[in-house]
């Protein structure tokens, strides 16, 4: 797997190339793939992506929600039915929605995660990617990420999801990694 540790902070390119906001020519009260793509593009303009760290559960966010972290070992794209699809934008959407629901509405992590997962799924499908194929790709990395040694955790990673999941083993590993880093 190719490491992206040399370029930890990245700004993602939005779905559309326009620098100006234009009204989408669609009924915004109905389900619309195009409208969803524009919403994702708006989120991508407001957050910074960092792929230079070890992130349990694949992706996470900073305490202030302005940085979205994607584990440095996850491949940024996959091939499905002969086409290559970039996946970062879907993970960024998921994490941004989840963090916003936690910060602004005070939801429990599990509730925010379920809503964010539905938004991610809708964006994946709107982009023409079968959810099953995308999810299969992601599940490979969830298993691998759970076993990896945590050597590069961001200092401002929000640990609420790990606390709310009562993942005490992971929290101990994260604390040990932070202590080990502090000793260096």
N, C-alpha and C positions, 0 to 999 in steps of 0.2 A: 504494500500500500504506500502511496506517495504521501509524505508528511508535508503539511502546510505550516509548520511551526515557524518558518522564516518570515511569514507575513501574517501575524496574528490578527490584526485589525483590518477589516475590509468593509467597504461600502458596496452593497449589492446593487446591481442595475435593476431598475423597475421593469415591469412587464412592457410598458409603453415607453416611447422615446420622447414624448412631448414634455417640455419643461413647464408648460402652463396647464392649469386645471381647465379641463373642458368637460362640459356635461356629457355624460354617456347617453347616447341616443337610444334609451330603453326605458321601459316602465320600471322605475326603481322600487315598486311595491311587489314585484314578482321575482322569483328566483332567476338570477342571471349570472352566467359564468363571466361575462365581460365586466359586469359591475363588481363581482368578487375580485377579479384581477386588478381592477382599479383600486379597490380597498386595500389589497395586499401591497400594491405599489405605494400607497400613501403611508402605510406602516413602515415600509422599507426606507422611506425618506427620513423617518424619525428615530431610527435606532442604528446602532453600530453593531456590526457582526465581528466576533472574535473567534477564530478557529485555532488558537494557539495554546489551548489548555486541555487538561483532562477533566471531563465533565461527566459525572455519574448520570445515568438515565439518558444519555445522548446529548441533551441540550439543557440549558438553564439560562438564568438572567442575573444581572447585577442587582444589588439591593435597591438602587434607584430606578431600575427598569430601562435604563438608557443603552445598556449593552446586552446583546444576546450572545450567549456562548454556545458553540457547537463543538463537541468533542473533536480534538485534533486528529483522531484516528478514523473518523467516519469519512468515507469517500463522498465527495460532493455531488456525485451523479451516479446514475445507473442506467443500464440499457434494458428497455422493455419493448418487445415486439419490433426489434430492429431500429428503435430510436433511442437516443441518449437524452435523459431528462435530468436537469439540475434540481436538487432537492432542498438546498439551503432556504429558499424563500418560504417553503412550506413549514419548515421547522421554526423559522423566525416568526411566521404568523402564529403558530401554536404558542410559542413562548410569550410573545407580546400580548396575545389575548389572555392567556393564563395570568400573567403578571398584572395586567390591568384589572382583571376581576378580583384578584387578591388585594391589590392596593386600593382601588376605588370603591369596591363594594364589600370588602372584608369577607369574601367567600372562603370556605374551607378549600384547601388545596384540591381535594378529590373532586369537588364540584366544579371548580375552575378548570381542572384538567379535562373533565368530561366535555365541557363546553368548548374548550380549545381544541380538543381532539376532533369534534364535529366540524369546527371551522377549518381545521387542517384537511380533513377528509373532503369537504366541499371544494376547497381550493385545488386539491389534487385532481379530483374528478373534473372540475371546470377546465383544467389544463389538458384534459384528454387522457389522463393516466388512470388505468384501472387500480382502484384502491388496494385490492388484494396483492397486486404485484409490488406496489409501493410499500405496503405494510410488511410484506415478506422481506424486502430489502432492509428495512429499518430493524426488524426483529433480529436479524443476524448481528447487527451492531449492538443492540441492547444486551444480548448475551455476552458478547465479547467485552463490552465496556464494563460489565459487572465484575469481570474477572481481572481487569487490568490494574496494575499498580498505579496509584495516584501520586504522581511526582510533580505535576504542574497545575495546581488548583489556583484559580484567580482569587485574589485577596477579598474581593467584594461579591463573591458568589452568594446569592440568597440561598440559605439552607432550609428555608421553611418547607419546601416540598419533601425533603428527606426526613425532617422532624415529623411532619404530618403523616407520613407513610410509616412512621415508627420503625424506620430502618436503622436500628441501633448499631448493627455491625458496620454498615456503610458510614454512619456518623463517626464511629470510632476510627475507621480507616482514614476518613477525611481529617479528623483532629490530629491523628498521628502524622499524616503527611504534612500538615501545617506546622506541627512542632518540629519535625525533621527539617523542614525548610528554614525555620527560624534559627535552628542550631548552626546552619551552614554559614 
